[in-house]
Amino acid sequence: MGQADTKTELIGRLLSLPSLAHGNFQIDTSSPDGVLISCGGHLRGIWQIHSNGFQYIPAGYNEAVHTAESAADAAQITLKLYADRTEP
């Protein structure tokens, strides 16, 4: 699977999470660096695609604090991080 396909899969999985979809979250798909996650206009972090999976870098950090081997794993990590948050 190519990087574009991998990014598309991650986007689809993130957009299908009910707690994010019904919250105040935005999934920005336009960044060439990865998939940006924001809440209330505030950047929360970015999922970057790498050859061995995904790395999540929270806003304000210089390096990843979460890694995932698949888009499904990345979505589950995102759900755990933000399931109960609907505001910045």
SVG drawing of the C-alpha trace seen along z (x, -y; Angstrom):
<svg xmlns="http://www.w3.org/2000/svg" viewBox="-22 -28 34 31">
<polyline fill="none" stroke="black" stroke-width="0.4" points="0.0,0.0 1.4,-3.4 1.7,-6.4 -1.3,-8.1 -3.5,-5.0 -2.3,-4.6 -3.1,-8.3 -6.6,-7.8 -7.2,-4.7 -6.2,-6.7 -8.4,-9.6 -11.4,-7.2 -10.9,-5.5 -10.5,-8.8 -13.6,-10.3 -15.6,-7.2 -15.0,-7.6 -18.3,-8.8 -16.7,-10.6 -14.6,-12.7 -17.3,-13.2 -19.8,-14.5 -17.2,-16.5 -15.5,-19.7 -12.7,-17.9 -11.4,-18.6 -9.3,-16.3 -7.2,-18.3 -6.3,-16.1 -4.5,-18.9 -1.2,-18.8 1.6,-17.0 3.2,-16.2 0.4,-13.9 -3.1,-14.1 -3.6,-17.0 -6.1,-16.7 -7.5,-19.9 -10.2,-20.8 -11.9,-24.1 -9.3,-25.6 -6.4,-24.4 -3.9,-21.9 -3.8,-18.7 -1.3,-16.8 -0.3,-15.2 -0.2,-11.6 2.8,-11.1 3.0,-8.2 6.2,-6.3 7.4,-3.1 6.7,-1.0 3.4,-2.6 2.3,-5.8 3.8,-8.2 1.7,-10.6 3.4,-13.9 1.3,-16.0 1.3,-19.8 4.3,-21.4 6.4,-18.2 9.4,-17.6 9.1,-13.9 6.5,-11.1 5.0,-9.8 2.7,-7.2 3.4,-4.8 1.0,-2.5 1.6,0.3 -1.8,-0.2 -4.4,-2.8 -6.8,-0.9 -4.3,-1.0 -3.7,-4.8 -7.5,-5.4 -7.8,-3.4 -4.9,-5.5 -6.7,-8.7 -9.9,-7.5 -8.3,-6.8 -6.6,-10.2 -9.6,-12.3 -12.8,-10.2 -14.0,-12.4 -12.7,-15.7 -15.0,-18.0 -13.3,-21.3 -9.7,-22.6"/>
</svg>
